């Protein structure tokens, strides 16, 4: 009888230990039961904090049993280099050595470490990746895209200051929506002409600002955000329609616009930081993503409180989406694409990092941001095809 009681006691302790371990595991966002699938993703920039977010990864582990490994890739390299982990110095050392010696390696070679998915930071590269590689341009072999599409979106905006915005209202360039308080650039052509004509800030009544009117941006030749912005300008110059007939004239205007823009940062993070630190006197207007403001407000609440009453977000009419697109190459890759559509993950993407999700950019509660931004983005142009971007960038280079 005594042995039986001891046996029951030991069994009860084991059950308690197992239950305790399961509770602890669940609290940490994991699960001790069920196989966890590791997914390898080649990833473009601009979403590093989101994909590393602890709460996002808890949901992926606990709810979907997914562990994700993200390797950083520039968008352009996904086209010209084999999309294998060895291309970024990870994986099979013999393959890495052969690549370093200039050997032509493809995704189909034995021993390479393949990816389950590609997560670009620019829709044009996602669209282009789905096409057959152009071997004359030395493009690499590609995986077949099984499933994918727009996953994270943020529109191009122009950050400015209230004094600047008020003068642009007087010039009938900017309009305020009376219901929402959102500032819209309703005559982008006029603003571009002011820049092309060399009008100064003093000419529009901003006598404390020195120099000519300008909108600082990242370099479109070397930066994806800059290229997206110049693609928007090209669309606006063509009244939303880019045709071969008017292309040369509009490219010439953009070249002059580019030359008048002066020094350009290479990354939007550097430009946004400069905007915040130097204020209206240093950067009266800059081009960046809408998400930058929300990300900043969450990551640096004290800094945001210092500037929130002076910052103005100007929404060009139309604007253009910067779309982070996901392309699944394997069944495992498809699992992660489905997981990114989880409502809790999408809520984190918006509330903490400012990414709008879904096909139309969603309808969002913007009341907590404390700077006027619209619930929906209604006036947009479509992203340019790769051929037009290449023409644009080559023209600016030359």
Secondary structure, DSSP 8 states (H G I E B T S, - for coil): -HHHHHHHHHHHHHHHHHHHHHHHHHHTT--SSS--EEEEEEE-SS-HHHHT-HHHHHHHHHHH-EEEEEEE--TTHHHHS--BGGGGT-S-HHHHHHHHTT----TTSTT--B-SEEE-SSHHHHHHHTS---GGGT--------EEEEEEEEEEEEEEEHHHHHHHHHTTSEEE-TTT--EEES-HHHHHHHHHHT-BTGGGT-TTS-SB---B-B-TTT-HHHHHHHHHHHHHHTTT---HHHHHHHHHHHHHHHHHT-S-BSSHHHHHHHHHHHHHHH-S-EEEETHHHHHHHHH-HHHHHHHTTTEEEEEESSEEEEEEEEEE-SHHHHHHHHHTT-HHHHHHHHHTT--B-STT------GGGSS---SS---EE----HHHHHHHHHHHH-
